[in-house]
Amino acid sequence: MAINWFIIAAIIIGVILLVYILIKQNKKDRKKIEQELNYVPESEEAEIDNEKES
């Protein structure tokens, strides 16, 4: 049975494309989570600033 290089190349390209998409999505998710974790409502932020001034 001969090696079908077309199928092997298609699989390798598909794997590379999948890895690229997953890395791109991971960066988006990481940025979104960092924004959610660093979120502080305005009222709490004002209270923290007032405490520092006292």
C-alpha positions, -999 to +999 in steps of 0.1 A: +000+000+000+015+033-011+016+063+012-009+089+002+010+121+007-021+142-001-041+128+029-011+132+052-005+168+041-042+176+046-042+161+081-010+181+091-025+213+077-057+206+096-038+200+129-018+232+125-050+252+118-067+237+148-038+246+171-037+281+157-074+286+164-072+272+199-043+295+208-061+325+194-093+316+214-072+310+246-058+345+243-092+360+240-105+340+269-075+349+291-081+386+284-118+383+292-112+365+325-085+391+335-110+419+329-137+401+349-113+395+378-100+430+379-135+446+377-143+469+406-176+488+406-173+526+408-189+528+443-163+504+458-135+521+440-145+555+454-147+540+489-112+526+486-099+560+474-116+578+503-101+554+529-066+561+515-070+599+518-081+597+555 
